[in-house]
Amino acid sequence: MSARELAFRRLLATPGRERALRDAVVEVEDGRVRSVISGVAAMDSTLGGEDLLVLPAMVNAHDHGYGLRPLALGGADDALECWIASLTGRPTIDAGLEAAVAFGRMAHAGIGATVHCHNSLAADRLADEAAEVARAAADIGIRVAFTCPVLDRNAFAYGDQRAMLPHLDPVDQKRLTTALSRSDPADHLVDQVEGIAAAFESERFRVQYGPIGPQWCLDATLERIARASADHDRRIHMHLLESPRQREWLDFTYPRGILRHLDDIGFLSPRLAVAHGVHLTEPECELLAKRGVTVAVNTSSNLRLRSGVAPVSRFVDAGLHFGFELDGGAHDDDQDYFRDLRLAWRLHNGTGLEPALPPARLFEAALRDGCRVIDGSENYGTVRPGARADLVALDYGEMSADFLVESDDEVDVLLTRATSAHVRHLVVDGRDVVRDGSLTGGDLADMESELMARARKAALIPPDQPPRNRRRREAVRRYYAERHHLTEPPGRDTT
């Protein structure tokens, strides 16, 4: 790739740690920053007609790539387990188109890299769906870590699900009975990962093992994944301790502690990232930090699904790596990364005279640790010679248009006012992904329209589906309210 020069009025080369450079020129070659020069006398103050603020592109360290948002499918905010129960009847549509819409929205939000926890509609089609998602990632232009889903335990709820049968309708009773009759580990789901990686992996499309969570995977399956991860040096991405019900069931099922169990089987390592971690204890945070694990914090989705607030102060005290992400459930259902980062910052910034999460630590988590979840790297988050040429440019002039006194710190303005609407350009690997506010790899509005047209055609929701969904949701609510998730003998059906 030939070299190119990018000129900006303001450059946050190391967000939160250094003041913005003024009148900066970034020279890019072969996907890397070759040089950075500031105070270029020949440049006028607007550098191309806009007062732009540039910093490293954002990283969405955990997401599900919802082109069709859950609310559109009847998934109104609720307690996590009840919300999951309502998400059935999803129409079968092109996985690539849905991924392209999701990635396009992220690009418009200034996100240059994301973890895509794929929601496969058919396990035997995962390789085909991976191919479609890989094409979508290449078309849009962002970096993607594709996690291959693995689930073989607790189809409807954690624990002895037989207690739920009387409260389900006949269709769901049959589904649950069939699920309960299956107890073999999902070896085929684990074994296919390396084949998918061999076929589709590239520098900008990484493949990971994706066990959904310890409550959704048999012990034998987790052990197999731990061995495969070590053998192939491949990353693992898994949900962990998201809700109070998960905490209760895991404590009941693993009296020595789920983290000790995972450590015993070699699951905890720098190759592992865990999403949520809302209910991690102080000793567990210390163990994860010691093993080099990274936590992906999902602020808005945890609030929306009543899971709680992640103990970020414990993460900081323990020296635990953590990043931020949207989980497909941003606060306003709009995938606005900057707005959600602001919410996380304010929520975890404490009540003292000094900030508990100063901007330097906030951006270190959002950028360096977030990218660590993608590919295990340790050096993302600066605009310096040799760094990746992944940049987002925001309209600083618009953010500061009403200022009577100019701010002496652009980070203050960024953290107070930035939204997706201010994103003007996104560069990933030295290539333009968003230019002048528009995707270079397609028209997002057209893709969204096509996705909705296909979804409406494919949906054909039977008249009895909405009542069944509501009945299933309420059956799950009753199941947990009556504490049936704590009636399973410890260790049952775990191997």
Backbone hydrogen bonds, N-H to C=O, Kabsch-Sander energy under -0.5 kcal/mol:
donor,donor_aa,acceptor,acceptor_aa,energy
4,R,28,V,-2.3
6,L,26,V,-2.6
8,F,24,A,-3.0
10,R,52,L,-1.8
11,L,21,L,-2.4
12,L,54,V,-3.5
13,A,11,L,-1.3
17,R,14,T,-2.1
18,E,14,T,-1.6
21,L,11,L,-3.1
23,D,9,R,-2.3
24,A,8,F,-2.2
25,V,37,I,-3.2
26,V,6,L,-3.3
27,E,25,V,-0.6
27,E,35,S,-2.6
28,V,4,R,-3.1
28,V,26,V,-0.5
29,E,32,R,-2.7
30,D,1,M,-0.5
32,R,29,E,-1.8
33,V,387,A,-2.9
34,R,27,E,-3.4
34,R,32,R,-0.5
35,S,27,E,-1.3
37,I,25,V,-2.5
39,G,22,R,-2.9
40,V,23,D,-1.9
41,A,39,G,-0.7
43,M,40,V,-1.3
47,L,44,D,-0.6
50,E,46,T,-1.1
52,L,50,E,-1.2
53,L,394,L,-2.7
54,V,10,R,-2.3
54,V,52,L,-0.5
55,L,392,V,-1.9
57,A,390,D,-1.7
58,M,110,G,-2.4
60,N,113,A,-2.9
61,A,59,V,-0.9
61,A,324,F,-1.9
63,D,115,V,-0.7
67,G,65,G,-1.0
69,R,67,G,-0.8
72,A,69,R,-1.2
73,L,69,R,-0.6
73,L,70,P,-1.5
74,G,71,L,-1.5
75,G,70,P,-2.8
76,A,74,G,-1.5
80,L,305,L,-1.6
82,C,79,A,-0.7
83,W,79,A,-2.7
84,I,80,L,-2.7
85,A,81,E,-1.6
86,S,82,C,-0.9
86,S,83,W,-0.9
87,L,84,I,-1.5
88,T,86,S,-1.4
93,I,91,P,-0.8
98,E,94,D,-2.1
99,A,95,A,-2.2
100,A,96,G,-2.5
101,V,97,L,-2.2
102,A,98,E,-2.2
103,F,99,A,-3.3
104,G,100,A,-2.5
105,R,101,V,-2.2
106,M,102,A,-2.0
107,A,103,F,-2.6
108,H,104,G,-2.1
109,A,105,R,-0.9
109,A,106,M,-0.8
110,G,107,A,-1.9
111,I,106,M,-2.4
112,G,58,M,-2.7
112,G,110,G,-0.5
113,A,58,M,-1.0
114,T,143,R,-1.9
115,V,60,N,-2.0
116,H,114,T,-0.5
116,H,145,A,-3.4
117,C,63,D,-3.5
117,C,115,V,-0.8
118,H,116,H,-1.3
118,H,147,T,-1.2
120,S,118,H,-1.0
125,R,122,A,-2.2
126,L,123,A,-1.5
129,E,125,R,-2.7
130,A,126,L,-2.9
131,A,127,A,-1.9
132,E,128,D,-1.8
133,V,129,E,-2.7
134,A,130,A,-2.7
135,R,131,A,-2.0
136,A,132,E,-2.1
137,A,133,V,-2.7
138,A,134,A,-2.2
139,D,135,R,-2.7
140,I,136,A,-2.7
141,G,137,A,-3.0
142,I,137,A,-0.5
143,R,112,G,-2.8
144,V,204,R,-2.4
145,A,114,T,-2.4
146,F,144,V,-0.6
146,F,206,R,-3.8
147,T,116,H,-2.3
147,T,145,A,-0.6
148,C,146,F,-0.5
148,C,208,Q,-2.7
150,V,210,G,-1.6
152,D,216,W,-2.1
153,R,216,W,-1.0
160,D,484,H,-0.8
161,Q,159,G,-1.5
163,A,160,D,-1.5
164,M,161,Q,-2.1
165,L,161,Q,-0.6
165,L,162,R,-1.0
167,H,164,M,-1.8
168,L,165,L,-1.5
173,Q,169,D,-2.6
174,K,170,P,-2.1
175,R,171,V,-1.9
176,L,172,D,-2.8
177,T,173,Q,-2.6
178,T,174,K,-2.2
179,A,175,R,-2.1
180,L,176,L,-2.6
181,S,177,T,-1.1
182,R,179,A,-1.2
183,S,181,S,-0.5
187,D,185,P,-2.1
189,L,186,A,-0.8
190,V,186,A,-1.2
191,D,187,D,-3.0
192,Q,188,H,-1.3
193,V,190,V,-1.3
195,G,191,D,-0.5
196,I,192,Q,-2.1
197,A,193,V,-2.5
198,A,194,E,-2.5
199,A,195,G,-1.6
200,F,196,I,-2.2
201,E,197,A,-2.2
202,S,205,F,-2.5
205,F,202,S,-0.6
206,R,144,V,-2.5
208,Q,146,F,-2.8
209,Y,235,R,-2.4
210,G,148,C,-1.9
212,I,150,V,-2.4
216,W,213,G,-1.7
217,C,213,G,-0.5
219,D,494,T,-3.0
220,A,494,T,-0.8
222,L,218,L,-2.1
223,E,219,D,-2.6
224,R,220,A,-1.9
225,I,221,T,-2.3
226,A,222,L,-2.5
227,R,223,E,-2.1
228,A,224,R,-2.4
229,S,225,I,-3.0
230,A,226,A,-1.8
231,D,227,R,-2.8
232,H,228,A,-2.5
233,D,229,S,-0.8
234,R,229,S,-1.6
236,I,271,R,-2.3
237,H,209,Y,-2.6
238,M,273,A,-2.2
239,H,212,I,-1.6
240,L,275,A,-2.2
247,R,243,S,-1.9
248,E,244,P,-2.4
249,W,245,R,-2.6
250,L,246,Q,-2.7
251,D,247,R,-2.3
252,F,248,E,-2.1
253,T,249,W,-2.6
254,Y,250,L,-2.4
257,G,254,Y,-2.6
261,H,257,G,-2.1
262,L,258,I,-2.6
263,D,259,L,-2.3
264,D,260,R,-2.3
265,I,261,H,-1.4
266,G,263,D,-1.5
267,F,262,L,-2.6
268,L,262,L,-0.6
269,S,267,F,-0.5
272,L,269,S,-2.1
273,A,236,I,-2.1
274,V,294,T,-2.6
275,A,238,M,-2.5
276,H,296,A,-3.3
277,G,240,L,-2.2
277,G,275,A,-1.3
278,V,241,L,-0.6
279,H,241,L,-1.8
280,L,277,G,-1.3
285,C,281,T,-2.4
286,E,282,E,-2.1
287,L,283,P,-2.1
288,L,284,E,-2.6
289,A,285,C,-2.4
290,K,286,E,-2.2
291,R,287,L,-1.9
292,G,288,L,-0.6
292,G,289,A,-1.0
293,V,288,L,-2.4
294,T,272,L,-1.7
295,V,321,H,-2.2
296,A,274,V,-2.9
297,V,295,V,-0.6
297,V,323,G,-2.9
299,T,297,V,-0.6
302,N,298,N,-2.1
303,L,299,T,-1.5
304,R,300,S,-2.9
305,L,301,S,-2.3
306,R,303,L,-1.1
307,S,302,N,-2.5
308,G,302,N,-1.2
312,V,310,A,-2.2
314,R,311,P,-1.0
315,F,311,P,-1.6
316,V,312,V,-2.6
317,D,313,S,-2.5
318,A,314,R,-2.4
319,G,315,F,-0.8
319,G,316,V,-0.9
320,L,315,F,-2.7
321,H,293,V,-0.7
323,G,295,V,-2.5
325,E,297,V,-1.7
327,D,62,H,-2.5
329,G,326,L,-2.5
333,D,330,A,-2.0
337,Y,335,Q,-1.1
340,D,336,D,-1.9
341,L,337,Y,-2.8
342,R,338,F,-2.0
343,L,339,R,-1.9
344,A,340,D,-2.5
345,W,341,L,-2.6
346,R,342,R,-2.5
347,L,343,L,-2.5
348,H,344,A,-1.9
349,N,346,R,-0.7
356,A,349,N,-2.1
360,A,16,G,-0.5
361,R,358,P,-0.7
362,L,358,P,-2.4
363,F,359,P,-2.7
364,E,360,A,-1.6
365,A,361,R,-2.1
366,A,362,L,-2.6
367,L,363,F,-2.5
368,R,363,F,-0.6
369,D,364,E,-2.2
370,G,365,A,-1.2
371,C,367,L,-2.4
372,R,368,R,-1.5
373,V,369,D,-1.3
373,V,370,G,-0.5
374,I,370,G,-0.9
375,D,371,C,-2.3
376,G,372,R,-2.0
377,S,371,C,-0.6
383,V,13,A,-1.9
384,R,382,T,-0.7
386,G,33,V,-3.6
387,A,384,R,-2.5
389,A,31,G,-2.4
390,D,388,R,-1.7
391,L,389,A,-0.6
391,L,427,V,-2.3
392,V,55,L,-2.7
393,A,425,H,-2.6
394,L,53,L,-3.0
395,D,422,H,-2.4
396,Y,51,D,-1.4
396,Y,394,L,-1.5
397,G,51,D,-1.7
399,M,395,D,-1.7
400,S,396,Y,-1.8
401,A,398,E,-1.0
403,F,400,S,-1.8
412,D,409,D,-0.9
413,V,409,D,-1.0
414,L,410,E,-2.7
415,L,411,V,-2.8
416,T,412,D,-0.9
417,R,413,V,-2.6
418,A,413,V,-0.6
418,A,414,L,-1.5
422,H,419,T,-1.7
423,V,420,S,-1.7
424,R,393,A,-3.0
425,H,393,A,-1.6
426,L,434,V,-2.3
427,V,391,L,-3.2
428,V,431,R,-2.5
430,G,389,A,-2.4
431,R,428,V,-2.1
433,V,426,L,-3.4
434,V,426,L,-1.8
435,R,438,S,-2.9
437,G,424,R,-3.0
438,S,435,R,-1.6
440,T,433,V,-2.5
441,G,433,V,-0.5
444,L,442,G,-0.7
447,M,443,D,-2.3
448,E,444,L,-2.8
449,S,445,A,-2.1
450,E,446,D,-2.4
451,L,447,M,-2.5
452,M,448,E,-2.4
453,A,449,S,-2.2
454,R,450,E,-2.4
455,A,451,L,-2.6
456,R,452,M,-2.6
457,K,453,A,-1.8
458,A,454,R,-2.3
459,A,455,A,-2.0
460,L,456,R,-0.8
465,Q,462,P,-2.1
468,R,464,D,-1.8
469,N,465,Q,-2.7
470,R,466,P,-2.4
471,R,467,P,-2.5
472,R,468,R,-2.7
473,R,469,N,-2.6
474,E,470,R,-2.3
475,A,471,R,-2.2
476,V,472,R,-2.3
477,R,473,R,-2.1
478,R,474,E,-2.4
479,Y,475,A,-2.3
480,Y,476,V,-2.1
481,A,477,R,-2.3
482,E,478,R,-2.3
483,R,480,Y,-1.5
484,H,479,Y,-2.2
486,L,483,R,-1.6
487,T,484,H,-1.7
492,R,489,P,-2.1
494,T,491,G,-1.2
